[in-house]
Amino acid sequence: MAKTHIDKYIDYLLGEGVAKGTIRVYTKAVEQFLTAIGKSNPEDLTEDDIQKYKTWCNTKGNNGKPFDKNSLIPKYSGVKIFITEVLKKPESWKKRLKTSSVEVKPKELLTEDEIKRLFSASKHDKRDNAILRTLYFTTIRRSELQNLNIEDIDFENETITTWNGKGGHHDVRNIHPIALKSINEYLKIRYVSPKPYRRKGEKKQDYENRLNDVQKALFLNRAGTQRLGITDVHYLLRRYGAIAGIKKRLYPHLLRGSSATHMSNAGMSLVEIQAQTKHRSLETLTKHYINPSKERVKKVYTEVFNQFSDEQIPKPQPEIKPMPEPQPKSQPEDDKTDKYIALLEKGLIGREDFLKLMTSENKQANLVGYM
């Protein structure tokens, strides 16, 4: 019975255009919900079961520990849709699954230098290098990267089209020539398995559909049998992060936030960044993605208010120290040597008196010829 309800739930989400990744999260949340309340038949659900589920989530749901606030938001959202749209329970029931606003955790974004090191570390693998450059230069999400087809790359107009992104939209973004060059080099060596294996239990039509999908997909797994998987992108990021000596936690969405911040630091306006990242909300963009550097804020702040420096804020004057009072020059000592010599020559003083006078004046050096 539960399986039937889950199938109905997935059909409803697909009909609403919910992204496949979100469907997986919501479906898992509903399965956890049914396990937590111990109901094999969802039709037997009561309003008290909602409180039972909340208690489970906030005590031991996360491997014996409570879930954090951010983890509860998608879980509660998935369960609320299941309760109201599949089980047709009253709206008042889902109001009991109220969560607080998202707790914004500071992201340790990558610097421009770290991005360059990632590119350098992967330059010998054309596929991986193209993947990293595409993620960073286009700001697309991991799921959008996985769904890219070769025909979605417009080399002439330097744009990229993404389909089935968050919210079921398709968008056209700019893609830098640096990324286009890497993609072009990768396409020259792109490997497609000539005869992909048929999975156990895979129907013939599903197998043929997968073969057709492989032919048009841009990025494939190493075996060339299917599109990139979730773990493929995470793995290559961690691998090249280790080679580049980056100690931060690396995940695909970090490149998106880092790229948005670097555009902001370079002077792009929020509206321009929104046009490239395709965020539907400026509030989300500024709250969760853009984290301008302190240096950038300081630089712009100073430039904005420099206009007031001449009129409003007097420029600091250098400290002028007073010149010291001039000291009177000492008068040279009165040299009486010539006077004493004249007295000696005129016979007014004797030789002994002359010597005494010269010695008292410390003029021994002038006594040459008189000793």
C-alpha positions as CSV (number, residue, x, y, z in Angstrom):
1,M,0.0,0.0,0.0
2,A,2.8,2.4,0.9
3,K,4.5,1.7,-2.4
4,T,1.4,2.8,-4.2
5,H,1.3,6.0,-2.3
6,I,4.9,6.7,-3.0
7,D,4.4,6.2,-6.7
8,K,1.5,8.7,-6.6
9,Y,3.7,11.1,-4.8
10,I,6.5,10.9,-7.3
11,D,4.0,11.3,-10.2
12,Y,2.6,14.4,-8.5
13,L,6.1,15.9,-8.1
14,L,7.0,15.2,-11.7
15,G,3.8,16.8,-12.9
16,E,4.7,19.9,-10.9
17,G,8.1,20.1,-12.6
18,V,10.1,19.4,-9.5
19,A,13.8,18.7,-10.2
20,K,14.9,15.1,-10.0
21,G,17.3,15.7,-7.2
22,T,14.6,17.4,-5.1
23,I,12.2,14.5,-5.8
24,R,14.8,12.1,-4.4
25,V,15.2,14.2,-1.2
26,Y,11.4,14.5,-0.7
27,T,10.8,10.8,-1.4
28,K,13.4,9.8,1.2
29,A,11.8,12.2,3.7
30,V,8.4,10.6,3.2
31,E,9.8,7.1,3.6
32,Q,11.5,8.2,6.9
33,F,8.3,9.8,8.0
34,L,6.3,6.6,7.5
35,T,9.0,4.5,9.3
36,A,9.2,7.0,12.2
37,I,5.4,6.8,12.9
38,G,5.3,3.1,12.3
39,K,2.3,3.1,9.9
40,S,2.4,0.6,7.1
41,N,-0.8,2.1,5.6
42,P,-0.5,5.9,5.1
43,E,-4.3,6.2,5.1
44,D,-4.2,5.4,8.9
45,L,-2.3,8.6,9.5
46,T,-3.6,10.8,12.4
47,E,-2.8,14.3,13.4
48,D,-1.0,12.9,16.5
49,D,1.4,11.1,14.2
50,I,2.7,14.5,13.0
51,Q,3.8,15.3,16.5
52,K,5.3,11.9,16.8
53,Y,7.4,12.5,13.7
54,K,8.6,15.9,14.9
55,T,9.7,14.4,18.2
56,W,11.6,11.7,16.3
57,C,13.3,14.3,14.1
58,N,14.3,16.5,17.0
59,T,15.6,13.7,19.2
60,K,17.1,10.6,17.4
61,G,16.2,10.8,13.7
62,N,19.7,11.6,12.6
63,N,21.4,8.4,13.7
64,G,20.4,8.9,17.3
65,K,20.9,12.6,17.2
66,P,18.5,15.5,16.3
67,F,18.5,16.9,12.8
68,D,19.8,20.5,12.5
69,K,17.4,23.3,11.4
70,N,18.5,23.3,7.8
71,S,18.1,19.6,7.3
72,L,14.5,19.7,8.6
73,I,13.4,22.3,6.0
74,P,13.4,19.9,3.0
75,K,12.2,17.0,5.1
76,Y,9.2,18.9,6.4
77,S,8.5,20.3,3.0
78,G,8.4,16.9,1.4
79,V,6.1,15.5,4.1
80,K,3.7,18.4,3.9
81,I,3.2,17.9,0.2
82,F,2.6,14.2,0.7
83,I,0.1,14.9,3.5
84,T,-2.0,17.5,1.6
85,E,-1.6,16.4,-2.1
86,V,-1.5,12.6,-1.8
87,L,-3.4,11.8,1.4
88,K,-5.7,14.9,1.1
89,K,-5.4,15.7,4.8
90,P,-6.5,19.1,6.1
91,E,-4.3,22.1,5.6
92,S,-4.1,22.6,9.3
93,W,-2.1,19.4,9.6
94,K,0.8,20.7,7.5
95,K,0.9,23.9,9.6
96,R,2.2,21.8,12.5
97,L,5.3,21.1,10.5
98,K,6.5,24.6,10.7
99,T,10.3,25.3,10.6
100,S,12.3,28.3,11.4
101,S,14.0,30.2,8.7
102,V,17.1,28.9,7.1
103,E,20.2,29.2,9.3
104,V,22.8,30.8,7.0
105,K,26.1,29.2,7.7
106,P,29.2,31.2,6.5
107,K,30.7,29.5,3.5
108,E,34.5,29.3,3.1
109,L,34.6,30.2,-0.5
110,L,37.5,29.6,-2.8
111,T,39.9,32.5,-3.7
112,E,40.8,33.4,-7.3
113,D,44.2,31.8,-6.6
114,E,42.7,28.5,-5.4
115,I,40.5,28.4,-8.5
116,K,43.6,28.8,-10.7
117,R,45.3,26.0,-8.8
118,L,42.3,23.7,-9.4
119,F,42.5,24.4,-13.1
120,S,46.2,23.8,-13.1
121,A,45.9,20.5,-11.2
122,S,43.4,19.1,-13.7
123,K,45.0,20.4,-16.9
124,H,46.3,17.0,-17.9
125,D,42.8,15.5,-17.9
126,K,40.8,17.3,-20.6
127,R,37.4,16.0,-19.4
128,D,37.9,17.0,-15.8
129,N,39.4,20.3,-16.7
130,A,36.4,21.1,-18.9
131,I,34.0,20.1,-16.1
132,L,35.7,22.4,-13.6
133,R,35.9,25.3,-15.9
134,T,32.3,24.9,-17.0
135,L,31.0,24.8,-13.4
136,Y,33.0,27.9,-12.4
137,F,32.7,30.1,-15.5
138,T,29.0,29.5,-16.1
139,T,27.8,29.3,-12.4
140,I,25.6,26.4,-13.3
141,R,24.5,23.8,-10.7
142,R,25.7,20.2,-10.6
143,S,22.4,18.8,-11.8
144,E,22.5,21.3,-14.7
145,L,26.0,20.2,-15.6
146,Q,24.9,16.5,-15.6
147,N,22.0,17.3,-17.9
148,L,24.0,19.3,-20.5
149,N,23.9,18.1,-24.1
150,I,26.5,18.9,-26.8
151,E,24.0,20.9,-28.6
152,D,23.4,23.2,-25.6
153,I,26.9,24.7,-26.1
154,D,26.8,27.7,-28.6
155,F,30.4,28.2,-29.5
156,E,29.6,31.1,-31.9
157,N,27.6,33.2,-29.5
158,E,29.5,32.0,-26.4
159,T,26.4,30.9,-24.5
160,I,25.2,27.8,-22.7
161,T,21.6,26.5,-22.3
162,T,20.6,24.6,-19.3
163,W,17.4,22.5,-19.0
164,N,15.5,21.0,-16.2
165,G,17.3,23.1,-13.6
166,K,16.0,24.1,-10.2
167,G,12.3,25.0,-10.6
168,G,12.0,23.3,-14.0
169,H,13.3,26.3,-16.0
170,H,15.7,26.5,-18.9
171,D,18.1,29.3,-19.0
172,V,20.8,30.8,-21.3
173,R,24.0,31.9,-19.7
174,N,27.3,33.4,-20.9
175,I,30.2,31.0,-21.1
176,H,33.8,32.4,-21.2
177,P,36.0,31.5,-24.1
178,I,38.4,29.9,-21.6
179,A,35.8,27.3,-20.8
180,L,34.7,26.9,-24.4
181,K,38.3,26.1,-25.4
182,S,38.5,23.4,-22.7
183,I,35.2,21.9,-23.8
184,N,36.3,21.9,-27.5
185,E,39.6,20.1,-26.5
186,Y,37.6,17.6,-24.5
187,L,35.1,16.9,-27.3
188,K,38.1,15.8,-29.5
189,I,38.8,12.9,-27.2
190,R,35.3,12.3,-25.7
191,Y,34.9,8.6,-25.3
192,V,31.6,6.8,-25.9
193,S,31.5,3.0,-25.3
194,P,30.8,1.2,-28.5
195,K,28.6,-1.3,-26.7
196,P,27.5,-0.3,-23.2
197,Y,26.6,-3.1,-20.9
198,R,22.9,-3.8,-20.3
199,R,22.1,-3.5,-16.6
200,K,20.5,-6.3,-14.8
201,G,16.7,-6.1,-15.1
202,E,17.0,-3.1,-17.6
203,K,14.2,-3.3,-20.2
204,K,15.2,-3.2,-23.8
205,Q,13.4,0.2,-24.4
206,D,15.1,1.7,-21.4
207,Y,18.5,0.4,-22.6
208,E,18.0,1.9,-26.0
209,N,16.9,5.2,-24.5
210,R,20.1,5.2,-22.4
211,L,22.2,4.6,-25.5
212,N,20.6,7.5,-27.3
213,D,21.0,9.7,-24.2
214,V,24.8,8.8,-24.1
215,Q,25.2,9.9,-27.7
216,K,23.9,13.5,-27.1
217,A,25.2,14.0,-23.5
218,L,28.2,16.4,-23.1
219,F,29.9,14.9,-20.1
220,L,30.1,11.1,-19.6
221,N,31.5,8.8,-17.0
222,R,34.9,7.2,-17.5
223,A,33.4,4.1,-19.1
224,G,31.5,6.2,-21.6
225,T,28.3,4.3,-20.7
226,Q,26.2,7.1,-19.2
227,R,26.1,10.7,-18.0
228,L,28.1,11.9,-15.1
229,G,26.9,10.7,-11.7
230,I,26.5,12.7,-8.6
231,T,29.6,11.1,-7.0
232,D,31.7,11.6,-10.1
233,V,31.6,15.4,-9.8
234,H,32.2,15.3,-6.0
235,Y,35.1,12.9,-6.4
236,L,37.0,14.9,-9.0
237,L,36.6,18.1,-7.0
238,R,38.1,16.4,-3.9
239,R,40.8,14.8,-5.9
240,Y,42.1,18.0,-7.6
241,G,41.6,20.0,-4.4
242,A,44.0,17.6,-2.7
243,I,46.5,17.9,-5.6
244,A,46.2,21.7,-5.4
245,G,46.8,21.7,-1.7
246,I,43.4,23.2,-0.9
247,K,42.3,22.4,2.7
248,K,38.7,23.7,2.4
249,R,35.7,21.4,2.0
250,L,35.0,21.1,-1.7
251,Y,31.7,20.5,-3.4
252,P,30.2,21.5,-6.7
253,H,28.0,24.3,-5.4
254,L,31.0,26.0,-3.8
255,L,32.3,26.9,-7.3
256,R,28.9,28.7,-8.0
257,G,29.2,30.8,-4.8
258,S,32.9,31.5,-5.4
259,S,32.2,32.7,-9.0
260,A,29.4,35.0,-7.9
261,T,31.6,36.5,-5.2
262,H,34.5,37.0,-7.6
263,M,32.2,38.8,-10.1
264,S,31.0,41.0,-7.2
265,N,34.6,41.8,-6.2
266,A,35.4,42.7,-9.8
267,G,32.7,45.3,-9.8
268,M,29.6,43.6,-11.4
269,S,26.3,44.8,-10.0
270,L,23.8,42.5,-8.3
271,V,21.5,42.7,-11.3
272,E,24.3,41.7,-13.6
273,I,25.3,38.8,-11.4
274,Q,21.7,37.7,-11.1
275,A,21.4,37.7,-14.9
276,Q,24.4,35.3,-15.1
277,T,23.6,33.0,-12.2
278,K,19.9,33.0,-13.0
279,H,18.9,33.4,-9.4
280,R,15.2,34.1,-9.1
281,S,15.6,36.1,-5.9
282,L,18.2,38.9,-5.2
283,E,17.7,38.2,-1.5
284,T,18.8,34.6,-1.9
285,L,21.7,35.7,-4.1
286,T,23.0,38.2,-1.5
287,K,22.3,36.1,1.6
288,H,23.6,32.7,0.4
289,Y,26.1,33.3,-2.4
290,I,27.9,36.6,-2.5
291,N,30.5,37.1,0.2
292,P,32.6,40.2,-0.8
293,S,36.1,40.3,0.5
294,K,37.0,42.8,3.2
295,E,39.5,44.3,0.9
296,R,36.9,44.9,-1.8
297,V,34.4,46.5,0.8
298,K,37.2,48.7,2.1
299,K,38.2,49.8,-1.4
300,V,34.7,50.7,-2.5
301,Y,33.8,52.3,0.8
302,T,36.9,54.6,0.6
303,E,36.2,55.5,-3.0
304,V,32.5,56.4,-2.3
305,F,33.4,58.8,0.5
306,N,36.6,60.3,-1.0
307,Q,34.4,63.1,-2.5
308,F,33.9,64.6,0.9
309,S,37.5,64.8,1.9
310,D,38.3,68.3,0.6
311,E,35.0,69.9,1.8
312,Q,34.0,68.2,4.9
313,I,37.1,66.6,6.3
314,P,40.2,68.8,6.7
315,K,43.3,67.1,5.6
316,P,45.7,66.4,8.4
317,Q,48.6,68.8,8.5
318,P,52.1,67.6,9.2
319,E,53.4,68.5,12.7
320,I,55.8,71.4,12.6
321,K,58.3,71.4,15.4
322,P,59.6,74.9,16.5
323,M,63.1,75.7,15.5
324,P,65.5,75.8,18.5
325,E,66.6,79.2,19.7
326,P,69.9,80.2,18.2
327,Q,72.7,80.1,20.7
328,P,75.2,83.0,20.8
329,K,78.5,82.0,19.3
330,S,81.2,81.7,21.9
331,Q,83.9,84.4,21.5
332,P,87.3,83.3,20.6
333,E,89.8,83.5,23.5
334,D,91.9,86.6,23.6
335,D,95.3,85.5,22.3
336,K,97.9,87.6,24.2
337,T,100.9,86.0,22.6
338,D,101.8,88.9,20.4
339,K,101.4,91.3,23.3
340,Y,103.8,89.4,25.5
341,I,106.3,89.1,22.7
342,A,106.2,92.9,22.1
343,L,106.8,93.5,25.8
344,L,109.7,91.2,25.8
345,E,111.3,92.8,22.7
346,K,110.9,96.3,24.2
347,G,112.6,95.1,27.4
348,L,109.6,95.9,29.5
349,I,109.5,92.4,30.9
350,G,112.3,89.9,31.6
351,R,112.7,86.5,29.9
352,E,111.5,84.6,33.0
353,D,108.4,86.7,33.3
354,F,107.6,86.2,29.6
355,L,107.8,82.4,30.0
356,K,105.6,82.4,33.0
357,L,102.9,84.5,31.2
358,M,103.0,82.2,28.1
359,T,102.8,79.1,30.2
360,S,99.8,80.5,32.2
361,E,98.0,81.1,28.9
362,N,98.8,77.5,27.7
363,K,100.7,78.8,24.7
364,Q,103.6,76.5,24.8
365,A,103.3,75.9,21.1
366,N,104.1,79.6,20.5
367,L,107.3,79.6,22.5
368,V,109.4,78.1,19.7
369,G,112.4,80.4,19.3
370,Y,112.0,81.9,22.7
371,M,113.1,79.0,24.8
